[in-house]
Amino acid sequence: MSGKTIAEKILSEHNLSESDIKPGNIINAKLDLVMSHFGTAKVALDFNKIKPARKRKVFDPNKIVILFDHYNPAPTERWAMIHDMIRKFVKKQGITNFYDIREGICHQVLPEKGHIKPGMLIVGGDSHTTTYGAFNAASCGVGNTDLFYAYVKGELWFKIPHTIKFNITGKLPYNVMSKDIIIKIAGDYTAEVARYKSIEFAGETMEYLSIASRMTMSNFALELGAKFAFGIPDQKVIDWIKERTNESFKLIKPDPDAVYDNIYKLDISELEPQVSCPHTVDNVKPVTEVKGLKINQAFLGSCTNGRLEDLEIAAKILEGKKIHPDVRMIVTPASQEIWLKAAKSGISEVLINAGAIITNPNCGACFGAHGGVLAPGERCISSSNRNFKGRMGSNSSEIYLGSPATVAASALTGEIIDPRNF
């Protein structure tokens, strides 16, 4: 009998069915954690339909985390009403892990607050819930129907995914980041390479990447179609989690004889900065092929790249300089913890002196509904994860995705440029 991948091991530990843990089989599995943001409003409405009323209880109020990040603070009366509905639902259900508008983006806040541990099975009402794979947890996004069921039952169906592995070797060149690696993978293997598959990112490169850089890759893996997206857990994961929780946990590693649907090899020793061009994430070109394109906006933030190391590299590039007068640079830290560290370290001061606008932690310009909307014909270089037509505003605007280094360098020059020059 062959060994198991990380996904197969975690799903096996949570299996409530009699079905074997074999790719393609469908199981019912026990959940460790359920997360939601503004989608909680739909859950609240559905709870009101449950009869009798006395059964309108969540499966476990201590295993649910709710916060606001997309429309934060509420930008309109409609969203203020939705926030109010969710606050009332939280109180009625006795949900203790509620962060309201105070903390930032869900995929940064949950790990920071110690909610994520290796071996957990987690679903969230946000597609980029794959992020927690960086911490050795099996996590994925679900739609409103499955989210409501998870709230009620604390379990959900899963189809056991096939697993693919990326063996990544080499040391990243100067001012080239993990975002460039994952964009390169999208360009080389398409946005369909991991459709309903689990990814394991392995190799020497992953070993020296920071936790923040690994989070970027697990987050963006959703854009490749991934169901789950794991790094291989190591001491860095242990240290990071132990700083945030006293609860016990064990690392889940793949068996040496685990079976993979495919194994891809990537040497990034000479990797150029990469850019996803409009209007798909796998329309990828090296930055040298798109340099010179004028930009109107530079966005540094999102659940993909709004972490401290991202703000830090931008500050190093911008220090003592001024952002191009024709460029609006919007910086959105992923959480209050990150924002506070940036303020204390002097990073925020450097960014402000350069001409950047720093917003409160939220999803912001990433999805074009709360700050940073693009006008017709405008072009943005963004550190976020999606560049679909109309994502940031006008259907005739253009979004180019790059690393925080590429975003900062481009903001300085007013055109997309190679950050290795800085």
N, C-alpha and C positions, 0 to 999 in steps of 0.2 A: 504494500500500500504506500503510495507516494505521500510526501510531506505536504504541509499546508503553508499558504501564504499568510500575510498578516490579516487580511480581510477574512479569510476562511477561519482563522483561529478565533478572532473576535466574534464573528457570527456564530461559530460553534458554541462558544461560551454563553451566548444569549439565546440559543435556539429553544423555542417552545414547541416545535413540531417534531414529527417523527421522520421528516424528510432528511436525507443525507446532505451533508455540506459538500455539495458538488456543483460546479458552475452550471447555471441554467435552472437548478432546482429552486423552488419557492418555499420559503419558510416564514413562520411567524416568530418574531424575536422580541425579547424584553428590552425596553429602553432604560438607559441610565439617566438621560437628561433630555428635556425638550426646551427649545429656545424659540422665541418669537418677538417680533417688533410690532409694526403697525398692523400686521396680519392678525394680531390678537383680537382686533375689533370684530373680524368675521367669526372667530372662535366664540367670542362673547355672544354674538347674535345667534349662533347655532345652539349654544347652551340653553338659550331661552326657549328653544323648541323641544327640549327633552321633557318627557312626561313620565312619571309625576315629577313635580318641581323639586321634591326632596332628594332626587337622584342627580340633581345638577351639580355634581362635584367633580373636580379634577382628580386624576388618579392618585397624585401625591403632590401637594403644594410645595414641598421642599425640593422636588426634582424638576421644577420649571423655572426658567429665567426669562424675564421680560424687560425690555428697555426700548427707548425711542432713539432712532438714529437717522432715519431717512428724512423726516420732516421735523426738524429739531433745532430750536423751539418751533411750535406750531406757526406756520407762516400765514394761515388764513383761518377764518371762523370755522370752516368745515373741519379743518385738521385739529383745531382746538376742541371741537365737539368729539372727534374720534379719540383724542387723547383722554378726554374726560370719561368717555365710555370705558376705556381700558383701565383707567385708574379705579373706577367703581367696581369693575370685574375683579381686579386684583384684590381689593379689600374684601369683597364678598367671598372670594375663594380662599383667602388667607395665604396668598402667595408671598413668601418672604423675600425672595430674590428678585426684587423689582427696583430698577435703577432710574426709572423715569427719564428725564432729559439730562441727567447730571453727569453721565460718565463717558459717552461717546459711541463708537461703532461696535456693534455686537461682537464681531470676530476678533476684536482686540480686547474688549472688556471681559469677556468670559474667561479667557486664559489668565488675564491679569488678576482677576478676583478669585482664582483658584477653583473654578468650576470644572476645569478640564483635566483629566488624568489619563494616562496610558490604559488601554484595554477597554475604555468606555465605548458604548454604542449610543450615538447622539443624532437626533434629527432637529432641524431648525427651519423656521419659515423664511429662509433666505437661501438662495441657490449657492452662495459661496461658503456655506457651512463646511465644505471640504477642508477649510483652513485648519481645523483641529487635527488633521492627519499629521501635521508637523509635530504634534505632541503624542503621537502614537495612539490616537483615538480614531475609531471608525465613525465618521460623521458625514452627513449629507443633507441637502435641502429637500424639502417636500412642499407640495401644494396645499391649498386650504383644506381640502377634504381629508387628506392624510394627517394634516396637522391637528384638525379637530378630533379625529379618531385617537391620535397619540395623546392628546390632552385628557380624553375620557378613559382610555384603556391602559395607557402606559406601555403599549406594545404596538408593533406594526409589521406589515409584510415586507419581505425583501427577497429579491431574486439574487441568488449567489452570483457575484460577478466573476468573470475571468479576470486575471491579473496580468498586467504588463510591467516590465521593469526597464528603467533607464539607468544604465551604468555610466556615470559622469566622472570623467577624470580630468586632471590638470588644474592649475591655479589661475584664477581669474586675473586678466590683465588690469592695469591701472584704470580706475574709473569705469570698469565694467562690472555689472552687478548681477545678482541672481535673476532679476527681472529680464535681463538680456538672455539668460539661459533658457527660461521658460518660453519667451517669445521666439527664440531660435527653434525650440522644439515644435512650437505651433507652426512655424513656417516650413520646417522640413517634413513634418509628419501629418499636417493638416489638423483642423479643429475637430475632426472625427476620430482621431487615432485612439482615443480612450472611451468611446461612446459606451456607456453603461459598463465600464471596466474599472477595476481598481488599479491605481498606479503605485509602484514602489520606486522612489528615487534613491539610488544607491551609488556607491563609489567614493573615491577619496575626496572629490570636490565637496560632496555633501557633508563630509566629516568636518571640514574646516569652516563651512558656512555657519553664520550665527543663527540663532533661533528665529530672529526677525526675517532673515533672508530665506529660511526654510518655509516660514509662514507664507511668504510671497509666492513660492512655487506651489504649495498645496492649495492656496487660494486660486491662483490663475489656472490650475489644473482643471477646474470646472469648465473653463472655456475650451478645453480639449475633449469635453464630454464625460469626464471622470465621475464615477459614483463615489469613490473614496480616493484619497491621495496622501500616501504616507512617506515620511522620511524613515530611515532606519534609526531606531532610537538608540541614544548613547548617553554618556555622562552629562552632556550639555542639557539634554532633556530632563534628566534627573535633577540637576542643580536648579534649573529654571522653575520646575514644579515645586520642589521642596521649599523654595523661597515664598511660595504662595499658599501652601496647604500642608497641614500636619497629617492628613489622611494617608493611609498606606496604599501602595500601588505596585504593580510589577510591569516590566517592559514586555511587550509582545513582539518577538522577532520572527521572521520567516524561517522555516526549516531549510536546512542545506539542500534537501532534495525537493523543495517546493516546485510545483509545475506552473510555468508561465506561458501565457498565450503568445508572447513575443518578448524578446530582450533586445533593446536598442543600446548602442554604444555612442557616446558623445565625448569628444576631447575638446575642452573649452580653453586650452592654453593660449590660443591665438584668436579667441572670439572677439569680433567687433561688436560695438553697441548695436542693438537691433531695434527696429521700429515696425510696429504693426500699422499699416496704412489703411485708409478708409476702403471699404466699410466693414471689413471682417478682421478678426484677430489673426488669421493665418495668411493674410496678405502682407507678408513680411519682407523687408529689405534691410540690408545693412545701412547704418546711418550715413555712410559715405555716398549712398545712392540717392538719398533724399535731402542731403544737406543743401542749404540755401533757400528752402521753402519758407516764405514769410509766415509768421504766426501773429495772432492777435491776443492769445491767451495761453498761459502756462499753468497747469493745475498740478500741485503736489499734495497728495492726500489719498483717501479711499482705504478700504479694507485690504487692498493689495500693497500699498506703499505709503502709509501715513505714519510709519513708526519712527522712533528716535534716530536710528541710523540713517534713515532717508532724509530727515530734516538736517541732520549733521553734515551729510555730504553736500547738500544744497548750500548750506552756510559756508562751507569751505570754498566752494566755487564762487560764491557771491560776495565773500568778505572784502570790504573796502571798495566795492564796485557798485554800479547802479544798473538796475534792470532797464532794458530798452524802453524809451518813452512811449512806444507804440504797443507795448505789451502789458497786459494785466496779469500779474502773477498772484494766484490764490493759493495759500497754504492752509491746509486743514489737517491738524493733528488727529490721529485716529482715536485718541482718548485723552481724558483730563490728566491722567498720569503722565502721558507723553508730553502734553502741553506744559505741565508744571516743570518737568525735567528740562525741557527746551528753554523755559524761562530762566530757571536757576543756572543753567550752564552758559547762558549768553547767546545761545543759538537764535532765540527769538529776536534779540536785539539786532543781531547781524542781518537777519532776514528783513526786519522792518526798516533798518537803515538803508538796505539795498532797494527798498520800494515795494516789497511784497505786502500783501494783505493777509493777515492771519485771522481765520475764523474760529468759532467754537468747534469742538469735536463733533462731527456729524458726517453723513454721506455726501452732503453738499453737491458740488459741481459734477460729481461722477455721473449722476443720473439726470442732471439738468432740470430739477424741479425745485431746487432750493439754493439759489446762489450760483453765479457763474454760467448763466444761460448764454448760448452763442446766438448771434444775429445771423441772418442770411449771408452766406459767402465767407463767414469768419472761419478761422483755422485755429485749433488748439492742440498743443502737445501736452499729453496727460500721463500721469503715472498710474492711472486706474486700470480697469480690466476689460472694458468694453468700448468699442468704437463704432457701434451700429449707427446707421443713418438716423438722425434725429435724437440720438441718445442725450445730447447736451443742449438741445434746443432746436434750431431751424434744421429742416431736412436738407437744406443746401449748405449747411456748415460741414466742416471736416474735423475728425478727431484722429490724431496720431498717438499711438501708445508707445511709451519708452520708459526708461529707468529714471529714477529721481535725478541722477547725474545729468542725463540727457535733457530732462525738463529744465533744470536750473541753468545749464549752459545755454540752452536755446532762449530762455527768458532774458539772458544777459545780452545776447546778440540780436534778438528780434527775428531769428530764423533758426530752423532746425540745424543743429551743428553737432559735431563729434565732441563729446565731453573729455576725450583723452587729451585734447589740446589744452586742458586747464589744470 
